[in-house]
Amino acid sequence: MKKKLLSMALVATMAFSMFAACSSSEKKEDDNTLVMATNATFPPYEYVEGSEIVGIDVEIANAIADKLGMELQIENVEFDSIIAGVASDKYDMGMSGMTVTEERKQSINFSDTYATAKQVIIVPEGSAIQSVDDLSENTMIGVQQGTTGALYAADDYGETAVTNFKSGTDAVQALVAGKVDCVIIDNEPAKAYVESNSGLKILDTEYVTEEYAICIAKGNDELLEKVNAALKELKADGTVDSIVNKYITAE
Ligand code: GLN
């Protein structure tokens, strides 16, 4: 059931991502609206189901907005435009399975973390690549542009080994079409992509471990404090766990 839902969601995500770039980003309407920027091609954290954006991040954001007595408004934008948009106050916060990095901290602040993730490697079944040790500067590596996977791959194997795609969905389609040898992406979206595309598998060896958090403009300490306080309560009372468990079955 879950499997089916996810693959349907992926199809919808692909269709949606074609016009997502055109969706106008309205500025914060009033003080009671919490505007969250996300890139909804990242199941199970954010993806499109029918005409709705759903997922772990969306539910946690809604729970935070409730605690703050605010109305959540979601803007579905390219992943690599989220940080600039938050830094320039176009959006109140960015929540998109976003990894905390020192580099990003130079332009925005991060909330406390709410999830741990791993970068993993997806290959076609029967690929000669059997572990991370088989990757080299001659491997054609597909990534989503602006992500930590893209950054690490370029650092480790050089820019020329890396092909950047607009979304994880596009990177995986290129892998299916044989245009790249592997895709480096976060573990949970990787599982969803492998479930919805036959002939792919995730290598057992992990690439990098990281933490997700919400990004908020530097200087907006009031919102940062409120979000952290809400997150703390939602973690303590089990809300975050129950949201995560709805989407991710323990291994
Ligand atoms: N966790 C990765 C990053 O922050 C990928 C996030 C995403 O593609 N939504 O770069």
py3Dmol code that shows the C-alpha trace and the ligand (Angstrom):
import py3Dmol

protein = """\
ATOM      1  CA  MET A   1       0.000   0.000   0.000  1.00  0.00           C
ATOM      2  CA  LYS A   2       2.658   2.394   1.122  1.00  0.00           C
ATOM      3  CA  LYS A   3       4.806   1.377  -1.825  1.00  0.00           C
ATOM      4  CA  LYS A   4       2.033   2.116  -4.252  1.00  0.00           C
ATOM      5  CA  LEU A   5       1.266   5.447  -2.687  1.00  0.00           C
ATOM      6  CA  LEU A   6       4.867   6.496  -2.915  1.00  0.00           C
ATOM      7  CA  SER A   7       5.226   5.575  -6.551  1.00  0.00           C
ATOM      8  CA  MET A   8       2.047   7.439  -7.377  1.00  0.00           C
ATOM      9  CA  ALA A   9       3.411  10.346  -5.462  1.00  0.00           C
ATOM     10  CA  LEU A  10       6.604  10.241  -7.473  1.00  0.00           C
ATOM     11  CA  VAL A  11       4.741  10.384 -10.753  1.00  0.00           C
ATOM     12  CA  ALA A  12       2.771  13.329  -9.435  1.00  0.00           C
ATOM     13  CA  THR A  13       5.979  14.904  -8.205  1.00  0.00           C
ATOM     14  CA  MET A  14       7.563  14.646 -11.612  1.00  0.00           C
ATOM     15  CA  ALA A  15       4.547  16.215 -13.282  1.00  0.00           C
ATOM     16  CA  PHE A  16       4.402  18.928 -10.676  1.00  0.00           C
ATOM     17  CA  SER A  17       8.083  19.764 -10.758  1.00  0.00           C
ATOM     18  CA  MET A  18       7.677  20.710 -14.411  1.00  0.00           C
ATOM     19  CA  PHE A  19       5.630  23.747 -13.508  1.00  0.00           C
ATOM     20  CA  ALA A  20       6.804  24.276  -9.947  1.00  0.00           C
ATOM     21  CA  ALA A  21       9.496  26.603 -11.210  1.00  0.00           C
ATOM     22  CA  CYS A  22       6.812  28.921 -12.532  1.00  0.00           C
ATOM     23  CA  SER A  23       4.791  29.095  -9.316  1.00  0.00           C
ATOM     24  CA  SER A  24       4.941  32.649  -8.089  1.00  0.00           C
ATOM     25  CA  SER A  25       6.400  33.124  -4.659  1.00  0.00           C
ATOM     26  CA  GLU A  26       4.189  35.455  -2.758  1.00  0.00           C
ATOM     27  CA  LYS A  27       5.721  37.448  -0.048  1.00  0.00           C
ATOM     28  CA  LYS A  28       4.666  36.896   3.520  1.00  0.00           C
ATOM     29  CA  GLU A  29       1.071  38.013   3.669  1.00  0.00           C
ATOM     30  CA  ASP A  30       0.746  38.959   7.283  1.00  0.00           C
ATOM     31  CA  ASP A  31       2.297  38.320  10.641  1.00  0.00           C
ATOM     32  CA  ASN A  32       0.104  35.340  11.226  1.00  0.00           C
ATOM     33  CA  THR A  33       1.309  33.438   8.182  1.00  0.00           C
ATOM     34  CA  LEU A  34       4.390  31.250   8.455  1.00  0.00           C
ATOM     35  CA  VAL A  35       5.806  30.955   4.952  1.00  0.00           C
ATOM     36  CA  MET A  36       7.874  27.819   4.423  1.00  0.00           C
ATOM     37  CA  ALA A  37       9.945  27.260   1.295  1.00  0.00           C
ATOM     38  CA  THR A  38      10.476  23.672   0.250  1.00  0.00           C
ATOM     39  CA  ASN A  39      11.265  21.567  -2.802  1.00  0.00           C
ATOM     40  CA  ALA A  40       8.593  18.896  -2.947  1.00  0.00           C
ATOM     41  CA  THR A  41      10.527  16.257  -4.890  1.00  0.00           C
ATOM     42  CA  PHE A  42      11.955  14.642  -1.793  1.00  0.00           C
ATOM     43  CA  PRO A  43       9.777  11.788  -0.488  1.00  0.00           C
ATOM     44  CA  PRO A  44       9.016  11.025   2.306  1.00  0.00           C
ATOM     45  CA  TYR A  45       9.977  14.499   3.616  1.00  0.00           C
ATOM     46  CA  GLU A  46       8.095  16.522   1.000  1.00  0.00           C
ATOM     47  CA  TYR A  47       6.341  15.388  -2.144  1.00  0.00           C
ATOM     48  CA  VAL A  48       3.219  16.076  -4.110  1.00  0.00           C
ATOM     49  CA  GLU A  49       0.192  13.853  -3.686  1.00  0.00           C
ATOM     50  CA  GLY A  50      -2.661  14.859  -5.960  1.00  0.00           C
ATOM     51  CA  SER A  51      -2.594  18.626  -5.662  1.00  0.00           C
ATOM     52  CA  GLU A  52      -1.245  18.651  -2.140  1.00  0.00           C
ATOM     53  CA  ILE A  53       2.275  18.884  -0.744  1.00  0.00           C
ATOM     54  CA  VAL A  54       2.645  16.275   1.988  1.00  0.00           C
ATOM     55  CA  GLY A  55       5.388  14.559   3.978  1.00  0.00           C
ATOM     56  CA  ILE A  56       7.302  14.546   7.243  1.00  0.00           C
ATOM     57  CA  ASP A  57       8.553  18.136   6.961  1.00  0.00           C
ATOM     58  CA  VAL A  58       5.099  19.423   6.057  1.00  0.00           C
ATOM     59  CA  GLU A  59       3.524  17.738   9.083  1.00  0.00           C
ATOM     60  CA  ILE A  60       6.237  18.912  11.474  1.00  0.00           C
ATOM     61  CA  ALA A  61       5.945  22.446  10.045  1.00  0.00           C
ATOM     62  CA  ASN A  62       2.183  22.356  10.530  1.00  0.00           C
ATOM     63  CA  ALA A  63       2.629  21.226  14.129  1.00  0.00           C
ATOM     64  CA  ILE A  64       5.111  24.076  14.693  1.00  0.00           C
ATOM     65  CA  ALA A  65       2.739  26.611  13.102  1.00  0.00           C
ATOM     66  CA  ASP A  66      -0.070  25.341  15.351  1.00  0.00           C
ATOM     67  CA  LYS A  67       2.072  25.852  18.439  1.00  0.00           C
ATOM     68  CA  LEU A  68       2.918  29.366  17.261  1.00  0.00           C
ATOM     69  CA  GLY A  69      -0.731  30.124  16.527  1.00  0.00           C
ATOM     70  CA  MET A  70       0.185  30.721  12.888  1.00  0.00           C
ATOM     71  CA  GLU A  71      -1.084  29.566   9.527  1.00  0.00           C
ATOM     72  CA  LEU A  72       1.423  27.583   7.443  1.00  0.00           C
ATOM     73  CA  GLN A  73       1.840  28.615   3.802  1.00  0.00           C
ATOM     74  CA  ILE A  74       4.053  26.415   1.620  1.00  0.00           C
ATOM     75  CA  GLU A  75       6.026  27.653  -1.388  1.00  0.00           C
ATOM     76  CA  ASN A  76       7.321  24.885  -3.656  1.00  0.00           C
ATOM     77  CA  VAL A  77      10.577  26.174  -5.194  1.00  0.00           C
ATOM     78  CA  GLU A  78      13.897  24.844  -6.521  1.00  0.00           C
ATOM     79  CA  PHE A  79      16.019  23.430  -3.695  1.00  0.00           C
ATOM     80  CA  ASP A  80      18.947  25.685  -4.464  1.00  0.00           C
ATOM     81  CA  SER A  81      16.857  28.850  -4.212  1.00  0.00           C
ATOM     82  CA  ILE A  82      15.590  28.158  -0.679  1.00  0.00           C
ATOM     83  CA  ILE A  83      18.542  29.570   1.265  1.00  0.00           C
ATOM     84  CA  ALA A  84      18.762  32.804  -0.734  1.00  0.00           C
ATOM     85  CA  GLY A  85      14.997  33.263  -0.410  1.00  0.00           C
ATOM     86  CA  VAL A  86      15.095  32.773   3.345  1.00  0.00           C
ATOM     87  CA  ALA A  87      18.147  35.026   3.736  1.00  0.00           C
ATOM     88  CA  SER A  88      16.363  37.813   1.832  1.00  0.00           C
ATOM     89  CA  ASP A  89      13.162  37.421   3.896  1.00  0.00           C
ATOM     90  CA  LYS A  90      11.110  36.217   0.954  1.00  0.00           C
ATOM     91  CA  TYR A  91      10.201  33.190   3.075  1.00  0.00           C
ATOM     92  CA  ASP A  92      10.121  32.899   6.868  1.00  0.00           C
ATOM     93  CA  MET A  93      11.836  29.536   6.881  1.00  0.00           C
ATOM     94  CA  GLY A  94      13.161  26.754   4.688  1.00  0.00           C
ATOM     95  CA  MET A  95      12.337  23.140   5.467  1.00  0.00           C
ATOM     96  CA  SER A  96      13.308  20.645   2.818  1.00  0.00           C
ATOM     97  CA  GLY A  97      15.310  17.772   4.268  1.00  0.00           C
ATOM     98  CA  MET A  98      18.028  20.381   4.527  1.00  0.00           C
ATOM     99  CA  THR A  99      21.371  19.326   5.953  1.00  0.00           C
ATOM    100  CA  VAL A 100      23.159  21.570   8.423  1.00  0.00           C
ATOM    101  CA  THR A 101      26.538  22.604   6.979  1.00  0.00           C
ATOM    102  CA  GLU A 102      29.111  25.173   8.041  1.00  0.00           C
ATOM    103  CA  GLU A 103      28.970  26.769   4.609  1.00  0.00           C
ATOM    104  CA  ARG A 104      25.196  27.276   4.747  1.00  0.00           C
ATOM    105  CA  LYS A 105      25.506  28.680   8.277  1.00  0.00           C
ATOM    106  CA  GLN A 106      27.364  31.605   6.798  1.00  0.00           C
ATOM    107  CA  SER A 107      24.201  32.839   5.100  1.00  0.00           C
ATOM    108  CA  ILE A 108      21.378  31.573   7.343  1.00  0.00           C
ATOM    109  CA  ASN A 109      20.793  30.161  10.824  1.00  0.00           C
ATOM    110  CA  PHE A 110      19.601  26.629  11.536  1.00  0.00           C
ATOM    111  CA  SER A 111      17.094  25.460  14.125  1.00  0.00           C
ATOM    112  CA  ASP A 112      17.855  22.484  16.338  1.00  0.00           C
ATOM    113  CA  THR A 113      18.051  19.328  14.253  1.00  0.00           C
ATOM    114  CA  TYR A 114      15.032  17.043  13.867  1.00  0.00           C
ATOM    115  CA  ALA A 115      16.338  14.111  11.790  1.00  0.00           C
ATOM    116  CA  THR A 116      19.495  12.202  10.968  1.00  0.00           C
ATOM    117  CA  ALA A 117      20.162  11.189   7.393  1.00  0.00           C
ATOM    118  CA  LYS A 118      22.768   9.447   5.280  1.00  0.00           C
ATOM    119  CA  GLN A 119      23.974  10.079   1.790  1.00  0.00           C
ATOM    120  CA  VAL A 120      23.754   6.799  -0.118  1.00  0.00           C
ATOM    121  CA  ILE A 121      24.587   5.582  -3.594  1.00  0.00           C
ATOM    122  CA  ILE A 122      21.970   4.221  -6.010  1.00  0.00           C
ATOM    123  CA  VAL A 123      23.197   2.019  -8.877  1.00  0.00           C
ATOM    124  CA  PRO A 124      21.509  -0.201 -11.466  1.00  0.00           C
ATOM    125  CA  GLU A 125      21.239  -3.829 -10.345  1.00  0.00           C
ATOM    126  CA  GLY A 126      24.283  -5.658 -11.673  1.00  0.00           C
ATOM    127  CA  SER A 127      26.412  -2.506 -11.716  1.00  0.00           C
ATOM    128  CA  ALA A 128      30.187  -2.897 -11.505  1.00  0.00           C
ATOM    129  CA  ILE A 129      30.043  -0.345  -8.676  1.00  0.00           C
ATOM    130  CA  GLN A 130      29.713  -2.475  -5.551  1.00  0.00           C
ATOM    131  CA  SER A 131      30.779  -0.071  -2.851  1.00  0.00           C
ATOM    132  CA  VAL A 132      31.783   3.535  -2.371  1.00  0.00           C
ATOM    133  CA  ASP A 133      35.398   2.426  -2.946  1.00  0.00           C
ATOM    134  CA  ASP A 134      34.542   1.717  -6.587  1.00  0.00           C
ATOM    135  CA  LEU A 135      33.719   5.370  -7.255  1.00  0.00           C
ATOM    136  CA  SER A 136      36.431   7.376  -8.981  1.00  0.00           C
ATOM    137  CA  GLU A 137      36.918  10.479 -11.069  1.00  0.00           C
ATOM    138  CA  ASN A 138      35.891   8.367 -14.062  1.00  0.00           C
ATOM    139  CA  THR A 139      32.483   7.514 -12.592  1.00  0.00           C
ATOM    140  CA  MET A 140      29.529   9.459 -13.976  1.00  0.00           C
ATOM    141  CA  ILE A 141      27.782  10.568 -10.796  1.00  0.00           C
ATOM    142  CA  GLY A 142      24.286  12.085 -10.885  1.00  0.00           C
ATOM    143  CA  VAL A 143      23.200  14.462  -8.124  1.00  0.00           C
ATOM    144  CA  GLN A 144      20.576  17.076  -7.342  1.00  0.00           C
ATOM    145  CA  GLN A 145      22.109  20.506  -7.775  1.00  0.00           C
ATOM    146  CA  GLY A 146      22.883  22.499  -4.672  1.00  0.00           C
ATOM    147  CA  THR A 147      22.641  19.522  -2.317  1.00  0.00           C
ATOM    148  CA  THR A 148      25.242  18.153   0.045  1.00  0.00           C
ATOM    149  CA  GLY A 149      25.443  15.030  -2.143  1.00  0.00           C
ATOM    150  CA  ALA A 150      26.484  17.286  -5.039  1.00  0.00           C
ATOM    151  CA  LEU A 151      29.035  19.046  -2.880  1.00  0.00           C
ATOM    152  CA  TYR A 152      30.682  15.906  -1.489  1.00  0.00           C
ATOM    153  CA  ALA A 153      30.784  14.207  -4.884  1.00  0.00           C
ATOM    154  CA  ALA A 154      32.506  17.203  -6.480  1.00  0.00           C
ATOM    155  CA  ASP A 155      34.943  17.417  -3.556  1.00  0.00           C
ATOM    156  CA  ASP A 156      35.823  13.730  -3.651  1.00  0.00           C
ATOM    157  CA  TYR A 157      35.783  12.960  -7.373  1.00  0.00           C
ATOM    158  CA  GLY A 158      36.055  16.352  -9.106  1.00  0.00           C
ATOM    159  CA  GLU A 159      33.491  18.512 -10.914  1.00  0.00           C
ATOM    160  CA  THR A 160      33.846  16.625 -14.189  1.00  0.00           C
ATOM    161  CA  ALA A 161      32.640  13.376 -12.608  1.00  0.00           C
ATOM    162  CA  VAL A 162      29.438  15.062 -11.440  1.00  0.00           C
ATOM    163  CA  THR A 163      26.288  15.762 -13.440  1.00  0.00           C
ATOM    164  CA  ASN A 164      23.856  18.130 -11.720  1.00  0.00           C
ATOM    165  CA  PHE A 165      20.100  17.716 -12.138  1.00  0.00           C
ATOM    166  CA  LYS A 166      17.289  20.024 -11.056  1.00  0.00           C
ATOM    167  CA  SER A 167      15.698  17.384  -8.860  1.00  0.00           C
ATOM    168  CA  GLY A 168      16.420  13.983  -7.397  1.00  0.00           C
ATOM    169  CA  THR A 169      13.696  12.647  -9.690  1.00  0.00           C
ATOM    170  CA  ASP A 170      15.579  13.899 -12.763  1.00  0.00           C
ATOM    171  CA  ALA A 171      18.860  12.387 -11.516  1.00  0.00           C
ATOM    172  CA  VAL A 172      17.209   9.004 -11.011  1.00  0.00           C
ATOM    173  CA  GLN A 173      15.567   9.159 -14.463  1.00  0.00           C
ATOM    174  CA  ALA A 174      19.034   9.733 -15.947  1.00  0.00           C
ATOM    175  CA  LEU A 175      20.301   6.682 -14.055  1.00  0.00           C
ATOM    176  CA  VAL A 176      17.429   4.566 -15.380  1.00  0.00           C
ATOM    177  CA  ALA A 177      18.229   5.816 -18.898  1.00  0.00           C
ATOM    178  CA  GLY A 178      21.900   4.862 -18.462  1.00  0.00           C
ATOM    179  CA  LYS A 179      23.131   8.442 -18.714  1.00  0.00           C
ATOM    180  CA  VAL A 180      24.927   8.288 -15.357  1.00  0.00           C
ATOM    181  CA  ASP A 181      26.521   5.358 -13.472  1.00  0.00           C
ATOM    182  CA  CYS A 182      25.127   6.151 -10.034  1.00  0.00           C
ATOM    183  CA  VAL A 183      23.182   8.742  -8.066  1.00  0.00           C
ATOM    184  CA  ILE A 184      24.270  10.101  -4.683  1.00  0.00           C
ATOM    185  CA  ILE A 185      21.270  11.214  -2.630  1.00  0.00           C
ATOM    186  CA  ASP A 186      19.754  11.085   0.873  1.00  0.00           C
ATOM    187  CA  ASN A 187      18.743   7.614   2.100  1.00  0.00           C
ATOM    188  CA  GLU A 188      14.983   7.989   2.510  1.00  0.00           C
ATOM    189  CA  PRO A 189      14.313   9.575  -0.904  1.00  0.00           C
ATOM    190  CA  ALA A 190      16.697   6.941  -2.310  1.00  0.00           C
ATOM    191  CA  LYS A 191      14.463   4.178  -0.918  1.00  0.00           C
ATOM    192  CA  ALA A 192      11.379   5.807  -2.409  1.00  0.00           C
ATOM    193  CA  TYR A 193      13.052   6.169  -5.810  1.00  0.00           C
ATOM    194  CA  VAL A 194      14.277   2.564  -5.810  1.00  0.00           C
ATOM    195  CA  GLU A 195      10.777   1.359  -4.924  1.00  0.00           C
ATOM    196  CA  SER A 196       9.217   3.268  -7.768  1.00  0.00           C
ATOM    197  CA  ASN A 197      11.815   2.406 -10.441  1.00  0.00           C
ATOM    198  CA  SER A 198      12.618  -1.246 -11.103  1.00  0.00           C
ATOM    199  CA  GLY A 199      16.188  -2.363 -11.734  1.00  0.00           C
ATOM    200  CA  LEU A 200      17.855  -0.086  -9.186  1.00  0.00           C
ATOM    201  CA  LYS A 201      19.426  -0.778  -5.795  1.00  0.00           C
ATOM    202  CA  ILE A 202      21.067   1.112  -2.943  1.00  0.00           C
ATOM    203  CA  LEU A 203      24.627   0.127  -2.046  1.00  0.00           C
ATOM    204  CA  ASP A 204      25.153  -1.128   1.496  1.00  0.00           C
ATOM    205  CA  THR A 205      27.991   1.268   2.126  1.00  0.00           C
ATOM    206  CA  GLU A 206      26.953   4.694   3.330  1.00  0.00           C
ATOM    207  CA  TYR A 207      28.643   7.771   2.032  1.00  0.00           C
ATOM    208  CA  VAL A 208      28.165  10.536   4.644  1.00  0.00           C
ATOM    209  CA  THR A 209      25.960  10.976   7.751  1.00  0.00           C
ATOM    210  CA  GLU A 210      24.252  14.310   8.366  1.00  0.00           C
ATOM    211  CA  GLU A 211      21.497  16.150  10.270  1.00  0.00           C
ATOM    212  CA  TYR A 212      18.406  17.986   8.988  1.00  0.00           C
ATOM    213  CA  ALA A 213      17.215  21.315  10.388  1.00  0.00           C
ATOM    214  CA  ILE A 214      15.013  24.283   9.493  1.00  0.00           C
ATOM    215  CA  CYS A 215      16.763  27.359   8.107  1.00  0.00           C
ATOM    216  CA  ILE A 216      15.772  30.855   9.224  1.00  0.00           C
ATOM    217  CA  ALA A 217      17.199  34.265   8.291  1.00  0.00           C
ATOM    218  CA  LYS A 218      20.067  35.569  10.367  1.00  0.00           C
ATOM    219  CA  GLY A 219      18.662  38.295  12.548  1.00  0.00           C
ATOM    220  CA  ASN A 220      15.262  36.650  12.854  1.00  0.00           C
ATOM    221  CA  ASP A 221      16.140  35.333  16.289  1.00  0.00           C
ATOM    222  CA  GLU A 222      12.598  35.746  17.522  1.00  0.00           C
ATOM    223  CA  LEU A 223      11.315  33.151  15.042  1.00  0.00           C
ATOM    224  CA  LEU A 224      14.353  30.923  15.600  1.00  0.00           C
ATOM    225  CA  GLU A 225      13.680  30.816  19.329  1.00  0.00           C
ATOM    226  CA  LYS A 226       9.977  30.155  18.847  1.00  0.00           C
ATOM    227  CA  VAL A 227      10.640  27.368  16.338  1.00  0.00           C
ATOM    228  CA  ASN A 228      13.210  25.761  18.628  1.00  0.00           C
ATOM    229  CA  ALA A 229      10.844  25.928  21.598  1.00  0.00           C
ATOM    230  CA  ALA A 230       8.047  24.353  19.541  1.00  0.00           C
ATOM    231  CA  LEU A 231      10.389  21.665  18.171  1.00  0.00           C
ATOM    232  CA  LYS A 232      11.549  20.833  21.678  1.00  0.00           C
ATOM    233  CA  GLU A 233       7.977  20.283  22.849  1.00  0.00           C
ATOM    234  CA  LEU A 234       7.074  18.283  19.749  1.00  0.00           C
ATOM    235  CA  LYS A 235      10.098  16.036  20.252  1.00  0.00           C
ATOM    236  CA  ALA A 236       9.409  15.610  23.983  1.00  0.00           C
ATOM    237  CA  ASP A 237       5.741  14.699  23.583  1.00  0.00           C
ATOM    238  CA  GLY A 238       6.439  12.166  20.831  1.00  0.00           C
ATOM    239  CA  THR A 239       4.803  14.136  17.991  1.00  0.00           C
ATOM    240  CA  VAL A 240       7.950  14.214  15.840  1.00  0.00           C
ATOM    241  CA  ASP A 241       8.486  10.469  16.301  1.00  0.00           C
ATOM    242  CA  SER A 242       4.923   9.620  15.432  1.00  0.00           C
ATOM    243  CA  ILE A 243       5.049  11.759  12.274  1.00  0.00           C
ATOM    244  CA  VAL A 244       8.315  10.109  11.216  1.00  0.00           C
ATOM    245  CA  ASN A 245       6.925   6.627  11.948  1.00  0.00           C
ATOM    246  CA  LYS A 246       3.939   7.308   9.734  1.00  0.00           C
ATOM    247  CA  TYR A 247       6.229   7.647   6.730  1.00  0.00           C
ATOM    248  CA  ILE A 248       9.305   5.580   7.587  1.00  0.00           C
ATOM    249  CA  THR A 249       9.163   1.981   8.716  1.00  0.00           C
ATOM    250  CA  ALA A 250      12.019   1.031  11.030  1.00  0.00           C
ATOM    251  CA  GLU A 251      14.652  -1.201   9.502  1.00  0.00           C
TER     252      GLU A 251
END
"""
ligand_1 = """\
10
LIG
N 19.964 16.831 2.525
C 20.430 17.310 1.278
C 20.887 18.734 1.402
O 20.548 19.416 2.305
C 19.403 17.185 0.169
C 18.162 17.967 0.422
C 17.162 17.946 -0.732
O 17.478 17.568 -1.852
N 15.964 18.344 -0.491
O 21.583 19.236 0.586
"""
view = py3Dmol.view(width=600, height=400)
view.addModel(protein, "pdb")
view.setStyle({"model": 0}, {"cartoon": {"style": "trace"}})
view.addModel(ligand_1, "xyz")
view.setStyle({"model": 1}, {"stick": {}})
view.zoomTo()
view.show()
